[in-house]
């Protein structure tokens, strides 16, 4: 089944995905859920018809619900037993002795917000990897850009409604037309939402970052850097680095089939200005298949319209750049909302085949690249 690369002791950083859909939330329809159930039942019937017994499948003649659950997890892919998720972009990063980090506030922010409050009220510390009292109630939110699918969960992010709860520092690009506070207030103005941003009781501070002169931010032991990338009105790609571990979050950046020198250079680990290694993992936007990006096929999942200059990648470009940057783990995300779970597993399979083809080239001799399809709940322990 699908692997979750999270079995490491004493991590310096834990990355968890709370939302990974692009453009708009994509809840599952009845027919998709029915198909999953039917596939699961059909697979079990086939095994029983092949002379296997109930006891051989479940370990006992009268399996409990837990036995059946274990069997399903062991024998069916995520597209049958679960889902890759329908919430828009949101990720959490726990780093050693640092404030809790959050990337984007898509609809995935709703459930993350509930967990943050539970930690606050039960432990008094919202970052399980933090031991420094001054960071225990501090949250950094890094916005890649201000398109709605990356901020639409903010009105439903419970911590903003709790007075004297946590301090929230929002970081985002400096915009010539709107202040960062105005961006967040805009989606909650009358008549769009019953609570205006100005009435939010939480303590919120704003950090408007320069596009052309990026300055690293030190957040406890964690160093956060950023780089402007190609997207309509541009976006920021972020890197999080602590204890020689580095994670890059590169969504909504259109690479257009090249080895992007900006991204490759940004993914290097550095000491005293010199490159000393490569990032440990990178999350990349892989919204389109190559033929969907080019357009012209009315039977494609996304239709016949070309997606050139829409600001998103194909899986091929993600693989090319991860290999060029020498990054050992690539997470494919920002899933096309029209692509179902089975379609995502097919995309994963062809990305592995494409990777294997590239690894046979002389310039990639000795390299390895693990590719994981992002799903809600995915944890990376670095």
C-alpha positions as CSV (number, residue, x, y, z in Angstrom):
1,X,0.0,0.0,0.0
2,X,1.0,3.6,-0.1
3,X,3.9,4.4,2.2
4,X,4.1,7.2,4.7
5,X,7.7,8.1,5.3
6,X,7.2,9.0,8.9
7,X,8.9,6.2,10.9
8,X,11.9,8.1,12.3
9,X,12.8,8.6,15.9
10,X,13.4,12.1,17.4
11,X,12.7,14.2,14.3
12,X,13.9,17.8,14.0
13,X,10.8,18.7,11.9
14,X,7.4,17.1,11.2
15,X,5.4,18.2,8.2
16,X,1.7,17.3,8.0
17,X,-0.6,17.9,5.1
18,X,-4.1,19.2,6.0
19,X,-5.2,20.3,2.5
20,X,-3.8,19.5,-0.9
21,X,-6.5,20.3,-3.5
22,X,-5.9,23.1,-6.0
23,X,-8.3,25.8,-7.1
24,X,-11.5,24.7,-5.2
25,X,-12.5,22.1,-2.6
26,X,-13.4,18.7,-4.0
27,X,-15.6,16.7,-1.7
28,X,-16.4,13.2,-2.9
29,X,-19.7,12.5,-4.6
30,X,-22.0,9.5,-3.8
31,X,-21.0,7.6,-6.9
32,X,-17.3,7.9,-6.0
33,X,-18.0,6.5,-2.5
34,X,-20.2,3.7,-3.9
35,X,-17.5,2.8,-6.3
36,X,-15.0,2.4,-3.5
37,X,-17.3,0.2,-1.5
38,X,-18.1,-1.9,-4.5
39,X,-14.4,-2.4,-5.4
40,X,-13.6,-3.4,-1.8
41,X,-16.4,-5.9,-1.6
42,X,-15.6,-7.3,-5.1
43,X,-12.0,-7.8,-4.1
44,X,-12.9,-9.7,-1.0
45,X,-15.4,-11.9,-2.9
46,X,-12.7,-12.7,-5.4
47,X,-10.3,-13.8,-2.7
48,X,-12.9,-16.0,-1.0
49,X,-13.9,-17.5,-4.4
50,X,-10.2,-18.3,-4.9
51,X,-10.5,-20.9,-2.1
52,X,-9.3,-18.6,0.6
53,X,-11.4,-18.9,3.8
54,X,-12.7,-16.2,6.1
55,X,-10.2,-17.3,8.7
56,X,-7.3,-17.0,6.2
57,X,-8.4,-13.4,5.4
58,X,-9.1,-12.2,8.8
59,X,-7.2,-14.5,11.2
60,X,-10.4,-15.9,12.7
61,X,-13.8,-17.3,11.7
62,X,-15.8,-14.4,13.2
63,X,-13.8,-11.3,12.6
64,X,-14.4,-8.1,14.7
65,X,-14.7,-4.7,13.2
66,X,-11.1,-4.0,14.0
67,X,-10.1,-7.2,12.2
68,X,-12.0,-6.1,9.1
69,X,-10.5,-2.6,9.3
70,X,-6.9,-4.0,9.5
71,X,-7.7,-6.3,6.5
72,X,-8.9,-3.3,4.4
73,X,-5.9,-1.2,5.2
74,X,-3.5,-4.1,4.3
75,X,-5.2,-5.1,1.1
76,X,-6.7,-2.1,-0.6
77,X,-5.1,1.1,-2.0
78,X,-6.0,4.5,-0.7
79,X,-8.3,5.1,-3.7
80,X,-10.5,2.3,-2.4
81,X,-10.2,2.4,1.4
82,X,-10.0,6.2,1.8
83,X,-9.2,9.4,-0.1
84,X,-6.4,11.7,-1.0
85,X,-8.5,14.5,0.3
86,X,-10.7,17.4,-0.9
87,X,-9.5,20.3,1.2
88,X,-7.6,23.2,-0.4
89,X,-4.0,24.0,0.6
90,X,-2.8,23.9,4.2
91,X,0.2,22.4,5.8
92,X,1.6,22.3,9.4
93,X,5.2,22.2,10.4
94,X,6.4,21.4,13.8
95,X,10.1,22.3,14.4
96,X,12.3,21.7,17.4
97,X,12.1,24.6,19.9
98,X,10.3,27.0,17.5
99,X,6.9,28.4,17.1
100,X,4.3,26.3,15.3
101,X,4.4,26.9,11.5
102,X,1.5,26.8,9.1
103,X,1.6,27.2,5.3
104,X,-1.5,28.7,3.6
105,X,-5.0,28.8,5.0
106,X,-7.1,26.9,2.5
107,X,-10.1,24.9,3.8
108,X,-7.7,22.4,5.4
109,X,-7.1,25.1,8.0
110,X,-10.4,24.3,9.6
111,X,-9.4,21.0,11.1
112,X,-5.9,22.2,11.9
113,X,-7.4,25.1,13.9
114,X,-9.4,22.7,16.0
115,X,-6.3,20.6,16.8
116,X,-4.3,23.8,17.7
117,X,-7.0,24.8,20.2
118,X,-7.1,21.3,21.8
119,X,-3.3,21.4,22.2
120,X,-3.6,24.9,23.7
121,X,-6.2,24.0,26.3
122,X,-4.8,20.6,27.2
123,X,-1.0,21.1,27.0
124,X,-0.6,24.9,26.9
125,X,1.8,24.4,24.0
126,X,0.6,24.3,20.4
127,X,3.9,22.8,19.0
128,X,4.6,19.3,20.4
129,X,8.3,19.6,19.4
130,X,8.8,22.9,21.2
131,X,10.2,23.2,24.8
132,X,10.7,27.0,24.8
133,X,7.9,28.8,26.8
134,X,7.9,32.0,24.8
135,X,7.0,30.0,21.6
136,X,4.3,27.8,23.2
137,X,1.4,30.0,22.0
138,X,2.9,31.5,18.9
139,X,1.8,30.5,15.3
140,X,3.5,31.6,12.1
141,X,1.3,31.5,9.0
142,X,3.2,31.7,5.7
143,X,1.0,32.6,2.7
144,X,2.4,31.5,-0.7
145,X,0.0,34.0,-2.4
146,X,-3.4,35.4,-2.0
147,X,-5.6,33.5,-4.4
148,X,-8.8,32.4,-2.7
149,X,-8.1,28.7,-2.5
150,X,-5.1,29.5,-0.3
151,X,-6.9,31.8,2.2
152,X,-10.5,30.7,2.1
153,X,-10.2,28.6,5.3
154,X,-9.2,31.6,7.4
155,X,-12.8,32.6,8.4
156,X,-13.2,29.1,9.8
157,X,-9.9,28.9,11.6
158,X,-11.0,28.7,15.2
159,X,-7.9,30.2,16.9
160,X,-8.7,33.6,15.4
161,X,-12.0,33.7,17.5
162,X,-10.3,33.1,20.8
163,X,-9.3,36.2,22.8
164,X,-5.9,35.9,24.6
165,X,-5.4,32.5,23.0
166,X,-2.5,32.4,20.7
167,X,-0.5,35.0,18.9
168,X,-0.7,34.7,15.1
169,X,2.1,36.2,12.9
170,X,0.9,36.3,9.2
171,X,3.7,36.5,6.6
172,X,3.1,37.2,2.9
173,X,4.3,39.2,-0.1
174,X,4.2,42.9,-0.1
175,X,1.5,43.9,-2.7
176,X,1.4,47.3,-4.4
177,X,-2.4,47.5,-4.3
178,X,-3.4,45.9,-1.0
179,X,-2.0,45.5,2.4
180,X,-1.8,42.0,3.8
181,X,-4.4,42.8,6.4
182,X,-6.7,44.1,3.7
183,X,-6.4,40.9,1.8
184,X,-7.7,38.8,4.8
185,X,-10.3,41.4,5.6
186,X,-11.6,41.4,2.0
187,X,-13.1,37.9,2.1
188,X,-14.9,38.7,5.4
189,X,-16.5,42.0,4.4
190,X,-20.3,42.4,4.3
191,X,-22.2,40.6,2.8
192,X,-19.8,37.7,2.4
193,X,-19.3,36.7,6.0
194,X,-21.1,37.5,9.3
195,X,-17.9,38.4,11.2
196,X,-15.8,41.2,9.8
197,X,-12.0,40.8,10.1
198,X,-11.7,43.9,12.2
199,X,-13.8,42.2,15.0
200,X,-11.5,39.2,15.2
201,X,-10.4,39.0,18.9
202,X,-7.1,37.1,18.3
203,X,-3.8,39.0,18.4
204,X,-2.7,39.1,14.7
205,X,0.5,40.7,13.4
206,X,1.6,41.1,9.8
207,X,4.9,40.7,8.0
208,X,4.9,42.0,4.5
209,X,7.9,40.6,2.7
210,X,9.8,42.1,-0.2
211,X,9.5,40.2,-3.5
212,X,12.9,41.1,-4.9
213,X,15.1,41.3,-1.8
214,X,14.2,38.2,0.3
215,X,15.4,38.3,3.9
216,X,15.4,35.1,5.9
217,X,13.2,35.0,9.0
218,X,14.5,33.3,12.2
219,X,11.7,31.7,14.1
220,X,13.3,30.1,17.2
221,X,15.7,27.4,15.9
222,X,14.0,27.3,12.6
223,X,15.1,29.4,9.6
224,X,12.5,30.3,7.0
225,X,13.6,31.5,3.5
226,X,11.5,32.3,0.5
227,X,11.8,32.9,-3.3
228,X,9.4,34.5,-5.7
229,X,8.2,32.1,-8.4
230,X,6.1,32.3,-11.6
231,X,2.4,32.4,-11.1
232,X,-0.3,34.9,-12.0
233,X,0.7,37.9,-9.7
234,X,3.6,35.6,-8.5
235,X,3.8,33.3,-5.5
236,X,6.4,32.6,-2.8
237,X,8.1,29.2,-2.5
238,X,9.2,28.6,1.1
239,X,12.0,26.6,2.7
240,X,12.1,25.6,6.4
241,X,15.5,24.5,7.9
242,X,16.4,23.3,11.3
243,X,19.2,21.0,12.6
244,X,20.5,20.5,9.0
245,X,17.1,19.3,7.8
246,X,15.5,21.3,5.0
247,X,11.9,21.1,3.6
248,X,10.8,23.1,0.5
249,X,7.2,23.9,-0.2
250,X,6.8,24.9,-3.9
251,X,3.1,25.2,-4.9
252,X,1.5,27.3,-7.6
253,X,4.7,27.9,-9.5
254,X,4.8,27.2,-13.2
255,X,8.2,25.8,-14.3
256,X,7.3,25.2,-18.0
257,X,9.4,22.1,-18.7
258,X,12.8,23.5,-17.7
259,X,15.3,22.9,-14.9
260,X,14.4,26.0,-13.0
261,X,17.7,27.5,-11.7
262,X,15.9,29.6,-9.1
263,X,14.2,26.5,-7.5
264,X,17.3,24.3,-7.7
265,X,19.5,27.0,-6.1
266,X,16.9,27.7,-3.5
267,X,16.8,24.0,-2.6
268,X,20.5,23.9,-1.6
269,X,21.5,23.7,2.0
270,X,24.1,26.4,2.8
271,X,26.6,27.2,5.5
272,X,28.5,30.5,5.4
273,X,27.1,31.1,2.0
274,X,28.4,27.8,0.5
275,X,26.2,24.9,-0.7
276,X,26.7,21.9,1.6
277,X,23.9,19.6,0.5
278,X,20.4,19.4,-0.9
279,X,16.9,19.7,0.7
280,X,15.6,16.5,2.3
281,X,12.1,16.8,0.8
282,X,10.1,19.0,-1.5
283,X,6.3,19.4,-1.9
284,X,5.5,20.5,-5.5
285,X,2.4,21.4,-7.4
286,X,1.6,18.7,-10.0
287,X,-1.9,19.7,-11.0
288,X,-1.9,18.7,-14.7
289,X,-0.9,15.8,-16.9
290,X,1.2,16.9,-19.9
291,X,-1.6,16.6,-22.4
292,X,-4.0,18.6,-20.1
293,X,-1.4,21.4,-19.9
294,X,-1.1,21.5,-23.7
295,X,-4.9,21.3,-24.2
296,X,-6.9,20.2,-27.2
297,X,-8.3,16.9,-25.9
298,X,-12.0,17.3,-25.0
299,X,-11.9,13.9,-23.3
300,X,-9.2,14.9,-20.8
301,X,-10.3,15.2,-17.2
302,X,-9.8,19.0,-17.3
303,X,-11.3,19.5,-20.8
304,X,-9.8,20.8,-24.0
305,X,-8.7,24.2,-22.8
306,X,-4.8,24.6,-22.6
307,X,-3.5,25.4,-19.1
308,X,-0.5,27.4,-20.3
309,X,0.2,30.4,-18.0
310,X,-2.4,29.2,-15.4
311,X,0.5,28.9,-13.0
312,X,0.7,25.1,-12.4
313,X,3.0,22.2,-13.2
314,X,2.9,18.7,-14.6
315,X,4.3,15.8,-12.7
316,X,7.1,15.6,-15.3
317,X,8.5,19.0,-14.4
318,X,8.4,18.2,-10.7
319,X,10.4,15.0,-11.3
320,X,12.9,16.8,-13.6
321,X,13.6,19.5,-11.0
322,X,13.7,17.2,-8.0
323,X,16.3,15.1,-9.7
324,X,18.3,18.2,-10.9
325,X,18.3,19.5,-7.3
326,X,19.3,16.1,-5.9
327,X,16.4,16.0,-3.5
328,X,15.6,12.4,-2.3
329,X,11.9,12.8,-1.6
330,X,9.3,14.5,-3.9
331,X,5.7,14.9,-2.7
332,X,3.2,15.6,-5.5
333,X,0.3,17.9,-4.4
334,X,-2.1,20.7,-5.3
335,X,-4.3,18.1,-6.9
336,X,-6.7,19.0,-9.8
337,X,-10.2,19.1,-8.3
338,X,-11.7,17.2,-11.2
339,X,-9.3,14.3,-10.7
340,X,-10.6,11.5,-8.5
341,X,-8.6,9.2,-6.2
342,X,-8.1,6.5,-8.8
343,X,-6.9,9.2,-11.2
344,X,-4.4,10.4,-8.6
345,X,-3.0,6.8,-8.2
346,X,-2.7,6.6,-12.0
347,X,-0.8,9.9,-12.0
348,X,1.5,8.5,-9.2
349,X,2.2,5.4,-11.2
350,X,3.2,7.2,-14.4
351,X,5.3,9.7,-12.4
352,X,7.3,6.7,-11.1
353,X,7.7,5.3,-14.6
354,X,8.9,8.7,-15.8
355,X,11.4,8.9,-12.9
356,X,12.7,5.5,-13.7
357,X,13.3,6.5,-17.3
358,X,15.2,9.6,-16.2
359,X,17.3,7.7,-13.7
360,X,18.7,5.6,-16.5
361,X,20.4,8.7,-17.9
362,X,24.1,9.1,-17.2
363,X,23.7,12.5,-15.6
364,X,21.5,10.9,-12.9
365,X,23.7,8.0,-12.1
366,X,23.8,7.2,-8.4
367,X,20.8,9.3,-7.6
368,X,17.6,8.2,-5.9
369,X,14.2,9.8,-5.8
370,X,11.2,8.6,-3.8
371,X,7.9,10.0,-5.0
372,X,4.9,10.2,-2.7
373,X,1.4,11.3,-3.7
374,X,0.2,13.8,-1.1
375,X,-2.9,12.9,0.9
376,X,-4.6,14.6,3.8
377,X,-2.9,13.3,7.0
378,X,0.5,12.6,5.3
379,X,3.3,13.2,7.8
380,X,7.0,13.6,6.9
381,X,9.4,13.3,9.8
382,X,12.8,14.8,9.0
